[in-house]
Structure formats: structure tokens, C-alpha cells
Amino acid sequence: MTSNGATGDTPPQRHGATPAPPKGGGAVPGELELLLAEASVGAAEAVGGFAGGVYLPSGTTEGLLRLAVMAGLPTKLFRPWWRVHENRPFPVAAAHRTGRAVHLPDAEDAMRRFPQLMVSLPFPFSALYVPVVAGPERFGVLGVLRSPTPGRPVARGDRQRMQRAADRLAADLAALKDGGTAIVWDAEPLPVQLPSLTAPPVRIGHFDWDLDTGTVTGDEAFCRILGHTPADFPGTAEALAGRLAPEDA
């Protein structure tokens, strides 16, 4: 994942998502993939992002980072960034190489700090990259994309939340490695589907309003929506207006 000055519609933020079931891999089938998927989703939710992902080192090419998991956006959007060498002047490589987080609040800051960025996404975004480190082990980089905040740096609280997410992932990966799983990636990135926001259930009621007398009568569902029973609903336009939001009255 990277950041640039593209323009267009910002993807909606999504929260409460659950990663899709993993397809297997590692000492315990699917355990590595599941950890990466959960970390990507959790980090995105923690800082209000619309996408998250994890880069891991390649097991066959020294110094190469590969996008292992992409949650929230199609992996094909990031095809130019599926492979990034740690010596390249790009945000994810810098985070892995230096062991320091990279926070890019908007496109202007991204281009100022990483002018080599040339590939655009079809919408503006900011990016947060945190190295996943446990002691001397450099496991990779956890990243999140979210809406840009022009002129404002990434808030301290969000930096801390990202760091905690990366630390949890590092601890989980360290335990997995101790169990015999190689923390490397040499396949295409695993896509993780984030479900859309779940809306509250819609309730429907019906009422009649006699304009001559001002009397309002409604069915049971209508009265329940207004917080009444049919027996105690006053039956006036004033009572109806009093239960509506001001902008709906």
C-alpha cells in the first residue's frame, strides 16, 4: 500500500467486519493467514480505516517484502505494490528498514517525503505503516489506509492504537514461529472481504392525519415507533411532531 495525490470518491469506512475463513497454510492449516487477516481488520477498525494489510518477507528472495493480506479493497488495486524491496524509497520499505512507523496524513505529505511515488489509486487517502517487531525479529509491516486529513498530522491516539495492533501481531507471530511456522510469504496476497456496515432494522408504521380536525390515528407499529401504545397515544399533530427529530418535523 502506498499514498499519493489521486482524486475521486473516498471508499466508505467499514467497521465490525470479520475476516473470511482462511484457505490454509503454516504448521496449523490457516493459522498464519488467519492471524494476518484478523490483524489487518482490527487495525483498520482501530483507526477508522477502510483497508488494512500486512507485508511479510519473502522466503525465497532476500530483502523482498510481499503483500500477504489485503483487507477491504481488491488486491488487484495494489498489484504494483505486491512486491517491494526493503531498500526502495517507499513508505512500507522505510518502516521495515528503519524499524520506525511511517504516518502519512495526506497526499501532499506523502509526495514531500516520498517523491518517488508514481502509482495512483482512484481516490485520496492517508496511510499508516508500523513495523511488526518482536525483539530482534523483524516480521514485516502492518498498514492501514483511511481518509486523508489535510494539514493535520496523524493523531497521537491513532498512532498508539496502530502501535498496539502491530505489537499484538508481533507477539502472535513470534509464538507461531516458535511452534515451527515460517513467517514468510511467497504467494499472491490473500484478499479479505469486509462486510458493509450493518444498518439498524427499519420499522414501518402507518398513520392517518385528518386535516379538518387535526386528529392523528396510527396502527400499533406507528405508536410503538413513537414510544406509545395505541391506547395512550394522544392522537394530535403536536404529539406526533414532538416525537420527531427537529429536522424531520
ABEGO torsion letter per residue (X at the ends): XBBBABBEBBBBBBBGBBBBBBAEEEABBGAAAAAAAAAAAAAAAAAGBABBBBBBBBAABBGBBBBABBBGBBAAAAAAAABBBAABBBAAAAAAAAGBBBBBABAAAAAAABAABABBBABBBBBBBBBBBBEABBAEBBBBBBBBBBGBBBBAAAAAAAAAAAAAAAAAAAAAAAAGBBBBBABBBBBBBBBBBBBBBBBBBBBBBBAAAGBBBBBAAAAAAAGBBAAABAGBAAAAAAABBAAAX
